[in-house]
């Protein structure tokens, strides 16, 4: 019993010793602290960069989705003409100087909110196009406008703003030129649509701005317009008036509001007739939707 008490006393005496830590122990502890701090800072930096990057991507994608939904809803109503006056439909399918698509169409919504009245009123011609809005910063400005008065307020920069930082806009069209009730395709002669045999719908644009389709862009006929297709497309078997259009493919490319300095893009984008390099520090998102124009060709 006495021996045990003596051992405990010696142990506590050792603990209370003023000897402290050695210089080597202190240096080891400092090195470990520096390594731990660097690791924590590195993880924080990576997480912060990831958050900033994802925020840019989500913002750009949300911008595109909202824009696509609005355009698609209105294109579905293009040509609405319950009184069958033949006054309503697509009116402009040309491209701007930068090869971005523009689209104008009419629908009979009625005058002053009343029921459709069978006449073309001032608020029934809708145009979508890219423009330089006075409501946004001028530098590197890419904006999408929606207007009722043709191009006047687009040129002036005062058109209602649909979305900022829309870098490219494409409208591509499918048609029923022979009025057989189905979209025209590269038929091998048997009149049967056979995608497994390389047949596909003609998705076309107007390249010389005469409102007549002359060039198809989905040159591999896989249903998509992408970098696998021949850049300038190929000529249609015969040019097609826009009255034969039955579907519209809408392609919208959004760019982040600011650059991500830790990122270097190396992906190009096919947006209708355009090719956008994307070899800089901006984040981009391309979304596409196809709209069947249910009021056209009835």
C-alpha positions as CSV (number, residue, x, y, z in Angstrom):
1,X,0.0,0.0,0.0
2,X,2.8,2.4,0.9
3,X,4.6,1.5,-2.4
4,X,1.5,2.4,-4.4
5,X,1.2,5.8,-2.7
6,X,4.8,6.5,-3.3
7,X,4.4,5.6,-7.0
8,X,1.4,8.0,-7.4
9,X,3.2,10.8,-5.7
10,X,6.2,10.4,-8.0
11,X,3.9,10.4,-11.1
12,X,2.2,13.6,-10.1
13,X,5.6,15.2,-9.3
14,X,6.7,14.3,-12.8
15,X,3.6,15.9,-14.3
16,X,4.2,19.1,-12.2
17,X,7.7,19.3,-13.5
18,X,8.6,22.7,-15.0
19,X,10.6,21.1,-17.7
20,X,8.0,22.1,-20.5
21,X,8.4,21.2,-24.3
22,X,11.6,21.1,-26.3
23,X,12.3,23.4,-29.3
24,X,12.1,20.4,-31.6
25,X,8.6,19.5,-30.2
26,X,7.5,23.1,-30.7
27,X,8.8,23.2,-34.3
28,X,7.1,19.9,-35.1
29,X,3.8,21.3,-33.7
30,X,4.1,24.5,-35.7
31,X,4.8,22.5,-38.9
32,X,1.8,20.4,-38.3
33,X,-0.3,23.4,-37.7
34,X,0.8,25.0,-40.9
35,X,0.1,21.9,-42.9
36,X,-3.3,21.6,-41.3
37,X,-4.1,25.2,-42.0
38,X,-3.0,24.9,-45.6
39,X,-5.2,21.9,-46.1
40,X,-8.2,23.6,-44.6
41,X,-7.6,26.7,-46.7
42,X,-7.1,24.6,-49.8
43,X,-10.4,22.8,-49.2
44,X,-12.2,26.1,-48.6
45,X,-10.7,27.6,-51.8
46,X,-11.8,24.6,-53.9
47,X,-15.3,24.7,-52.4
48,X,-15.5,28.5,-53.0
49,X,-14.5,28.1,-56.6
50,X,-16.9,25.3,-57.1
51,X,-19.7,27.3,-55.6
52,X,-18.9,30.3,-57.8
53,X,-18.7,28.1,-60.9
54,X,-22.0,26.4,-60.2
55,X,-23.7,29.7,-59.4
56,X,-22.6,31.0,-62.8
57,X,-23.8,27.8,-64.6
58,X,-27.2,27.7,-62.8
59,X,-27.8,31.4,-63.4
60,X,-27.1,31.0,-67.1
61,X,-29.2,27.9,-67.4
62,X,-32.1,29.4,-65.5
63,X,-31.9,32.4,-67.8
64,X,-32.2,30.1,-70.9
65,X,-35.0,28.0,-69.5
66,X,-37.3,30.9,-68.7
67,X,-36.6,32.4,-72.2
68,X,-37.3,29.1,-74.0
69,X,-40.6,28.6,-72.1
70,X,-41.8,32.1,-73.1
71,X,-40.9,31.7,-76.7
72,X,-42.3,28.2,-77.1
73,X,-45.6,29.2,-75.6
74,X,-46.1,32.1,-78.0
75,X,-44.8,30.2,-81.1
76,X,-47.5,27.5,-80.4
77,X,-50.1,30.3,-80.9
78,X,-48.5,31.6,-84.1
79,X,-51.2,31.8,-86.8
80,X,-54.1,31.5,-84.4
81,X,-57.0,32.5,-86.6
82,X,-60.3,31.1,-85.5
83,X,-62.2,33.2,-88.0
84,X,-60.1,31.7,-90.8
85,X,-59.2,35.1,-92.3
86,X,-55.7,34.0,-93.5
87,X,-54.3,37.1,-92.0
88,X,-52.1,35.4,-89.4
89,X,-49.0,33.3,-89.4
90,X,-45.2,33.6,-89.7
91,X,-44.1,36.9,-91.2
92,X,-40.3,37.0,-90.9
93,X,-37.8,34.2,-90.6
94,X,-34.6,36.1,-91.7
95,X,-31.3,36.3,-89.8
96,X,-29.5,39.4,-88.6
97,X,-26.0,40.6,-89.6
98,X,-24.4,38.3,-87.1
99,X,-26.3,35.2,-88.4
100,X,-28.6,35.1,-85.3
101,X,-32.1,34.1,-86.1
102,X,-35.0,36.5,-85.9
103,X,-38.7,35.5,-85.9
104,X,-41.9,37.4,-86.4
105,X,-45.4,36.0,-86.3
106,X,-49.0,37.1,-85.9
107,X,-52.0,35.7,-84.0
108,X,-55.5,36.9,-83.5
109,X,-55.7,37.8,-79.9
110,X,-58.5,40.4,-80.2
111,X,-58.5,44.2,-79.8
112,X,-58.1,45.5,-76.3
113,X,-58.4,42.1,-74.7
114,X,-61.7,41.3,-76.3
115,X,-62.4,38.0,-78.1
116,X,-60.5,37.4,-81.4
117,X,-62.0,39.9,-83.9
118,X,-60.6,38.6,-87.3
119,X,-58.4,41.7,-87.9
120,X,-54.7,42.3,-87.4
121,X,-54.3,44.6,-84.5
122,X,-51.3,46.6,-83.2
123,X,-50.4,44.1,-80.5
124,X,-50.6,41.0,-82.6
125,X,-47.3,40.9,-84.4
126,X,-44.6,39.6,-82.2
127,X,-40.8,39.7,-83.0
128,X,-38.0,38.0,-81.2
129,X,-34.4,39.0,-81.9
130,X,-31.1,39.8,-80.3
131,X,-30.4,43.5,-79.7
132,X,-28.3,45.9,-77.6
133,X,-30.6,47.0,-74.9
134,X,-30.2,50.4,-73.3
135,X,-31.4,48.9,-70.0
136,X,-28.2,46.8,-69.6
137,X,-24.5,47.6,-69.6
138,X,-23.2,48.4,-73.1
139,X,-19.9,46.5,-73.0
140,X,-20.2,42.9,-74.5
141,X,-23.9,43.3,-74.4
142,X,-26.0,40.3,-75.6
143,X,-29.8,40.7,-75.0
144,X,-33.0,39.1,-76.3
145,X,-35.9,41.4,-77.0
146,X,-39.6,40.9,-77.7
147,X,-41.4,43.6,-79.5
148,X,-44.7,44.4,-81.2
149,X,-43.5,47.1,-83.6
150,X,-41.1,45.3,-85.9
151,X,-37.5,46.4,-85.6
152,X,-37.8,50.1,-84.6
153,X,-37.3,49.7,-80.9
154,X,-34.9,46.9,-81.4
155,X,-32.6,49.2,-83.4
156,X,-33.1,51.9,-80.7
157,X,-32.4,49.5,-77.9
158,X,-35.7,50.2,-76.2
159,X,-37.5,46.9,-76.9
160,X,-38.9,45.0,-73.9
161,X,-36.0,42.9,-72.5
162,X,-36.6,39.2,-72.3
163,X,-33.2,38.1,-71.1
164,X,-29.7,39.4,-70.7
165,X,-26.5,37.8,-71.9
166,X,-28.0,35.7,-74.7
167,X,-25.0,35.3,-76.9
168,X,-26.6,33.5,-79.8
169,X,-30.1,32.8,-81.0
170,X,-31.2,30.3,-83.6
171,X,-34.6,29.6,-85.2
172,X,-34.6,26.5,-87.6
173,X,-37.7,25.3,-89.4
174,X,-39.3,22.0,-90.5
175,X,-42.0,22.2,-93.2
176,X,-44.6,20.3,-95.1
177,X,-44.2,21.6,-98.6
178,X,-46.1,18.8,-100.3
179,X,-49.1,19.1,-97.9
180,X,-49.2,15.4,-97.1
181,X,-49.7,16.0,-93.4
182,X,-46.1,15.1,-92.4
183,X,-42.8,17.0,-92.2
184,X,-40.7,16.7,-95.3
185,X,-37.7,14.5,-95.1
186,X,-34.9,13.2,-97.4
187,X,-37.0,10.4,-98.8
188,X,-35.3,7.6,-100.7
189,X,-38.3,7.3,-103.0
190,X,-40.6,4.9,-101.1
191,X,-42.4,7.6,-99.2
192,X,-41.8,5.9,-95.9
193,X,-39.9,7.7,-93.1
194,X,-37.0,5.4,-92.1
195,X,-34.5,7.0,-89.7
196,X,-32.6,3.7,-89.5
197,X,-31.8,4.1,-93.2
198,X,-30.4,7.6,-92.7
199,X,-33.6,9.5,-93.5
200,X,-34.4,12.6,-91.4
201,X,-36.5,15.7,-91.4
202,X,-35.2,18.7,-93.2
203,X,-34.4,21.4,-90.6
204,X,-33.8,24.5,-92.7
205,X,-33.1,28.3,-92.6
206,X,-33.3,31.3,-94.9
207,X,-29.7,32.3,-95.6
208,X,-30.3,35.1,-98.1
209,X,-33.1,36.9,-96.1
210,X,-35.8,36.6,-98.7
211,X,-38.1,34.7,-96.3
212,X,-37.8,31.5,-98.3
213,X,-36.1,28.5,-96.8
214,X,-33.1,27.4,-98.9
215,X,-30.6,25.6,-96.7
216,X,-30.9,22.6,-94.3
217,X,-28.6,22.4,-91.3
218,X,-29.0,18.9,-89.9
219,X,-26.8,17.4,-92.6
220,X,-26.4,14.0,-90.9
221,X,-30.2,13.8,-90.3
222,X,-29.9,12.7,-86.7
223,X,-32.5,15.2,-85.5
224,X,-29.9,17.5,-83.9
225,X,-28.1,20.6,-85.2
226,X,-24.6,20.3,-83.7
227,X,-20.9,20.4,-84.6
228,X,-21.2,17.1,-86.4
229,X,-23.2,18.8,-89.1
230,X,-21.6,20.6,-92.1
231,X,-21.2,24.2,-91.0
232,X,-22.9,25.9,-93.9
233,X,-25.4,23.2,-94.4
234,X,-26.7,22.0,-97.8
235,X,-29.2,23.3,-100.3
236,X,-32.8,22.0,-100.1
237,X,-34.0,20.1,-103.2
238,X,-36.2,23.1,-103.8
239,X,-36.7,26.4,-101.9
240,X,-39.7,26.5,-99.6
241,X,-42.1,29.3,-98.8
242,X,-42.5,30.1,-95.1
243,X,-46.2,29.3,-95.4
244,X,-45.2,25.6,-95.4
245,X,-43.4,25.8,-92.1
246,X,-45.0,23.5,-89.4
247,X,-42.4,23.3,-86.6
248,X,-39.7,25.6,-85.2
249,X,-36.5,24.5,-83.4
250,X,-35.5,27.3,-81.0
251,X,-31.8,27.4,-79.9
252,X,-30.6,29.8,-77.2
253,X,-27.0,30.2,-76.0
254,X,-26.6,32.0,-72.7
255,X,-23.3,33.4,-71.3
256,X,-22.5,34.0,-67.7
257,X,-22.5,37.7,-66.6
258,X,-18.9,37.6,-65.7
259,X,-15.8,35.5,-66.5
260,X,-14.6,32.7,-64.4
261,X,-10.8,33.4,-64.2
262,X,-10.0,29.9,-63.2
263,X,-11.7,28.4,-66.3
264,X,-10.8,28.2,-69.9
265,X,-13.5,27.0,-72.3
266,X,-12.5,24.8,-75.2
267,X,-16.0,23.9,-76.6
268,X,-17.6,25.4,-79.6
269,X,-21.4,25.7,-80.0
270,X,-23.7,25.2,-83.0
271,X,-26.6,27.6,-82.7
272,X,-28.7,27.5,-85.8
273,X,-26.5,28.9,-88.6
274,X,-23.9,30.2,-86.2
275,X,-20.8,28.7,-84.7
276,X,-19.7,30.2,-81.4
277,X,-16.1,29.4,-80.4
278,X,-16.4,29.6,-76.6
279,X,-12.7,29.6,-76.1
280,X,-12.6,32.1,-73.2
281,X,-13.3,32.3,-69.5
282,X,-17.1,32.7,-69.7
283,X,-19.5,29.9,-68.8
284,X,-22.1,29.0,-71.4
285,X,-25.3,26.9,-71.6
286,X,-27.1,26.0,-74.8
287,X,-30.7,24.8,-74.6
288,X,-32.9,23.7,-77.4
289,X,-36.6,23.1,-77.8
290,X,-38.8,22.1,-80.7
291,X,-42.3,23.6,-81.1
292,X,-45.0,22.2,-83.3
293,X,-47.0,25.1,-84.7
294,X,-50.4,23.7,-84.2
295,X,-52.2,26.7,-85.8
296,X,-50.2,26.7,-89.1
297,X,-51.3,24.8,-92.1
298,X,-54.8,24.2,-90.9
